[in-house]
Amino acid sequence: MDDFQTSVVSFLKNEFPGLEPDFGPISGSDRISGVLTWAGFAGKDFTERQKVVWDALRNNFRENSIRISTIVTLTPEELRDYSASS
């Protein structure tokens, strides 16, 4: 894991206690993407989840937030359901 990815993961874990981040590099670039699994997403729709995550990332990483690509936001139950159907 590179320093930026480590910083993002550490920040997210501190910002959202209990969050399980699964980030990785995007091949051929300096960007990362991943899945965030957190019980705190329960009851929030896709837009609300994305807003809370991206607001936190932009406020903390400012111009470097452009190095973060797609983020999928799931509850633990949604991840289990997805994994079971795969």
NUDREN-980499 format. One record per residue (C-alpha): chain; x, y, z; residue in three letters. Coordinates in Angstrom, 1 decimal, always signed. Example, Ala and Ser with C-alpha at 12.3 -4.5 7.8 and 13.67 -1.06 7.14 Angstrom:
# residues 2
<atom><chaine>A</chaine><east>+12.3</east><north>-4.5</north><up>+7.8</up><residu>ALA</residu></atom>
<atom><chaine>A</chaine><east>+13.7</east><north>-1.1</north><up>+7.1</up><residu>SER</residu></atom>
END
This chain:
# residues 86
<atom><chaine>A</chaine><east>+0.0</east><north>+0.0</north><up>+0.0</up><residu>MET</residu></atom>
<atom><chaine>A</chaine><east>+1.5</east><north>+3.4</north><up>-0.9</up><residu>ASP</residu></atom>
<atom><chaine>A</chaine><east>+1.6</east><north>+6.4</north><up>+1.4</up><residu>ASP</residu></atom>
<atom><chaine>A</chaine><east>-1.5</east><north>+8.1</north><up>-0.1</up><residu>PHE</residu></atom>
<atom><chaine>A</chaine><east>-3.6</east><north>+4.9</north><up>+0.1</up><residu>GLN</residu></atom>
<atom><chaine>A</chaine><east>-2.4</east><north>+4.4</north><up>+3.7</up><residu>THR</residu></atom>
<atom><chaine>A</chaine><east>-3.4</east><north>+7.9</north><up>+4.6</up><residu>SER</residu></atom>
<atom><chaine>A</chaine><east>-6.8</east><north>+7.6</north><up>+3.0</up><residu>VAL</residu></atom>
<atom><chaine>A</chaine><east>-7.5</east><north>+4.3</north><up>+4.7</up><residu>VAL</residu></atom>
<atom><chaine>A</chaine><east>-6.4</east><north>+5.7</north><up>+8.1</up><residu>SER</residu></atom>
<atom><chaine>A</chaine><east>-8.4</east><north>+8.8</north><up>+7.8</up><residu>PHE</residu></atom>
<atom><chaine>A</chaine><east>-11.6</east><north>+7.0</north><up>+6.8</up><residu>LEU</residu></atom>
<atom><chaine>A</chaine><east>-11.2</east><north>+4.5</north><up>+9.7</up><residu>LYS</residu></atom>
<atom><chaine>A</chaine><east>-10.9</east><north>+7.4</north><up>+12.1</up><residu>ASN</residu></atom>
<atom><chaine>A</chaine><east>-13.7</east><north>+9.5</north><up>+10.5</up><residu>GLU</residu></atom>
<atom><chaine>A</chaine><east>-16.1</east><north>+6.6</north><up>+10.4</up><residu>PHE</residu></atom>
<atom><chaine>A</chaine><east>-15.5</east><north>+4.2</north><up>+13.4</up><residu>PRO</residu></atom>
<atom><chaine>A</chaine><east>-16.1</east><north>+0.6</north><up>+12.5</up><residu>GLY</residu></atom>
<atom><chaine>A</chaine><east>-15.7</east><north>+1.2</north><up>+8.8</up><residu>LEU</residu></atom>
<atom><chaine>A</chaine><east>-14.0</east><north>-1.5</north><up>+6.7</up><residu>GLU</residu></atom>
<atom><chaine>A</chaine><east>-12.2</east><north>+0.0</north><up>+3.8</up><residu>PRO</residu></atom>
<atom><chaine>A</chaine><east>-11.0</east><north>-2.2</north><up>+0.9</up><residu>ASP</residu></atom>
<atom><chaine>A</chaine><east>-9.0</east><north>+0.1</north><up>-1.4</up><residu>PHE</residu></atom>
<atom><chaine>A</chaine><east>-6.5</east><north>-0.7</north><up>-4.1</up><residu>GLY</residu></atom>
<atom><chaine>A</chaine><east>-4.5</east><north>+1.1</north><up>-6.8</up><residu>PRO</residu></atom>
<atom><chaine>A</chaine><east>-5.9</east><north>+1.5</north><up>-10.3</up><residu>ILE</residu></atom>
<atom><chaine>A</chaine><east>-3.5</east><north>+0.0</north><up>-12.7</up><residu>SER</residu></atom>
<atom><chaine>A</chaine><east>-1.4</east><north>+2.4</north><up>-14.8</up><residu>GLY</residu></atom>
<atom><chaine>A</chaine><east>-2.3</east><north>+5.5</north><up>-12.7</up><residu>SER</residu></atom>
<atom><chaine>A</chaine><east>-1.7</east><north>+7.1</north><up>-9.3</up><residu>ASP</residu></atom>
<atom><chaine>A</chaine><east>-5.3</east><north>+6.7</north><up>-8.4</up><residu>ARG</residu></atom>
<atom><chaine>A</chaine><east>-7.1</east><north>+4.4</north><up>-5.9</up><residu>ILE</residu></atom>
<atom><chaine>A</chaine><east>-10.6</east><north>+3.1</north><up>-5.7</up><residu>SER</residu></atom>
<atom><chaine>A</chaine><east>-12.5</east><north>+0.8</north><up>-3.4</up><residu>GLY</residu></atom>
<atom><chaine>A</chaine><east>-15.4</east><north>-0.4</north><up>-1.3</up><residu>VAL</residu></atom>
<atom><chaine>A</chaine><east>-16.4</east><north>+1.0</north><up>+2.0</up><residu>LEU</residu></atom>
<atom><chaine>A</chaine><east>-18.4</east><north>-1.2</north><up>+4.3</up><residu>THR</residu></atom>
<atom><chaine>A</chaine><east>-20.0</east><north>+0.5</north><up>+7.3</up><residu>TRP</residu></atom>
<atom><chaine>A</chaine><east>-23.0</east><north>-0.1</north><up>+9.5</up><residu>ALA</residu></atom>
<atom><chaine>A</chaine><east>-23.5</east><north>+3.7</north><up>+9.6</up><residu>GLY</residu></atom>
<atom><chaine>A</chaine><east>-24.7</east><north>+3.6</north><up>+6.0</up><residu>PHE</residu></atom>
<atom><chaine>A</chaine><east>-27.9</east><north>+1.8</north><up>+7.0</up><residu>ALA</residu></atom>
<atom><chaine>A</chaine><east>-30.9</east><north>+3.9</north><up>+6.3</up><residu>GLY</residu></atom>
<atom><chaine>A</chaine><east>-29.0</east><north>+6.3</north><up>+3.9</up><residu>LYS</residu></atom>
<atom><chaine>A</chaine><east>-29.5</east><north>+6.2</north><up>+0.2</up><residu>ASP</residu></atom>
<atom><chaine>A</chaine><east>-26.7</east><north>+6.2</north><up>-2.3</up><residu>PHE</residu></atom>
<atom><chaine>A</chaine><east>-26.5</east><north>+10.0</north><up>-2.6</up><residu>THR</residu></atom>
<atom><chaine>A</chaine><east>-26.4</east><north>+10.5</north><up>+1.1</up><residu>GLU</residu></atom>
<atom><chaine>A</chaine><east>-23.6</east><north>+7.9</north><up>+1.5</up><residu>ARG</residu></atom>
<atom><chaine>A</chaine><east>-21.5</east><north>+9.4</north><up>-1.2</up><residu>GLN</residu></atom>
<atom><chaine>A</chaine><east>-22.0</east><north>+12.9</north><up>+0.0</up><residu>LYS</residu></atom>
<atom><chaine>A</chaine><east>-20.8</east><north>+12.2</north><up>+3.6</up><residu>VAL</residu></atom>
<atom><chaine>A</chaine><east>-17.8</east><north>+10.2</north><up>+2.3</up><residu>VAL</residu></atom>
<atom><chaine>A</chaine><east>-16.7</east><north>+12.7</north><up>-0.4</up><residu>TRP</residu></atom>
<atom><chaine>A</chaine><east>-17.3</east><north>+15.7</north><up>+1.8</up><residu>ASP</residu></atom>
<atom><chaine>A</chaine><east>-14.9</east><north>+14.2</north><up>+4.4</up><residu>ALA</residu></atom>
<atom><chaine>A</chaine><east>-12.3</east><north>+13.2</north><up>+1.8</up><residu>LEU</residu></atom>
<atom><chaine>A</chaine><east>-12.4</east><north>+16.6</north><up>+0.0</up><residu>ARG</residu></atom>
<atom><chaine>A</chaine><east>-12.1</east><north>+18.5</north><up>+3.3</up><residu>ASN</residu></atom>
<atom><chaine>A</chaine><east>-9.1</east><north>+16.5</north><up>+4.4</up><residu>ASN</residu></atom>
<atom><chaine>A</chaine><east>-7.2</east><north>+15.7</north><up>+1.2</up><residu>PHE</residu></atom>
<atom><chaine>A</chaine><east>-8.2</east><north>+18.9</north><up>-0.8</up><residu>ARG</residu></atom>
<atom><chaine>A</chaine><east>-6.5</east><north>+18.8</north><up>-4.2</up><residu>GLU</residu></atom>
<atom><chaine>A</chaine><east>-5.2</east><north>+15.2</north><up>-3.7</up><residu>ASN</residu></atom>
<atom><chaine>A</chaine><east>-8.8</east><north>+14.0</north><up>-3.5</up><residu>SER</residu></atom>
<atom><chaine>A</chaine><east>-8.7</east><north>+13.8</north><up>-7.3</up><residu>ILE</residu></atom>
<atom><chaine>A</chaine><east>-6.5</east><north>+10.7</north><up>-6.8</up><residu>ARG</residu></atom>
<atom><chaine>A</chaine><east>-9.5</east><north>+8.9</north><up>-5.4</up><residu>ILE</residu></atom>
<atom><chaine>A</chaine><east>-11.7</east><north>+7.3</north><up>-8.0</up><residu>SER</residu></atom>
<atom><chaine>A</chaine><east>-14.9</east><north>+5.2</north><up>-7.6</up><residu>THR</residu></atom>
<atom><chaine>A</chaine><east>-16.0</east><north>+4.4</north><up>-4.1</up><residu>ILE</residu></atom>
<atom><chaine>A</chaine><east>-18.8</east><north>+1.9</north><up>-3.5</up><residu>VAL</residu></atom>
<atom><chaine>A</chaine><east>-20.6</east><north>+2.3</north><up>-0.2</up><residu>THR</residu></atom>
<atom><chaine>A</chaine><east>-22.2</east><north>-0.7</north><up>+1.4</up><residu>LEU</residu></atom>
<atom><chaine>A</chaine><east>-23.7</east><north>-1.8</north><up>+4.7</up><residu>THR</residu></atom>
<atom><chaine>A</chaine><east>-22.3</east><north>-5.1</north><up>+6.1</up><residu>PRO</residu></atom>
<atom><chaine>A</chaine><east>-25.6</east><north>-6.7</north><up>+5.2</up><residu>GLU</residu></atom>
<atom><chaine>A</chaine><east>-25.4</east><north>-5.5</north><up>+1.6</up><residu>GLU</residu></atom>
<atom><chaine>A</chaine><east>-21.9</east><north>-6.8</north><up>+1.3</up><residu>LEU</residu></atom>
<atom><chaine>A</chaine><east>-23.0</east><north>-10.3</north><up>+2.6</up><residu>ARG</residu></atom>
<atom><chaine>A</chaine><east>-25.9</east><north>-10.3</north><up>+0.2</up><residu>ASP</residu></atom>
<atom><chaine>A</chaine><east>-23.7</east><north>-9.4</north><up>-2.7</up><residu>TYR</residu></atom>
<atom><chaine>A</chaine><east>-21.1</east><north>-11.9</north><up>-1.7</up><residu>SER</residu></atom>
<atom><chaine>A</chaine><east>-23.6</east><north>-14.7</north><up>-1.3</up><residu>ALA</residu></atom>
<atom><chaine>A</chaine><east>-25.1</east><north>-14.0</north><up>-4.8</up><residu>SER</residu></atom>
<atom><chaine>A</chaine><east>-21.7</east><north>-14.1</north><up>-6.5</up><residu>SER</residu></atom>
END
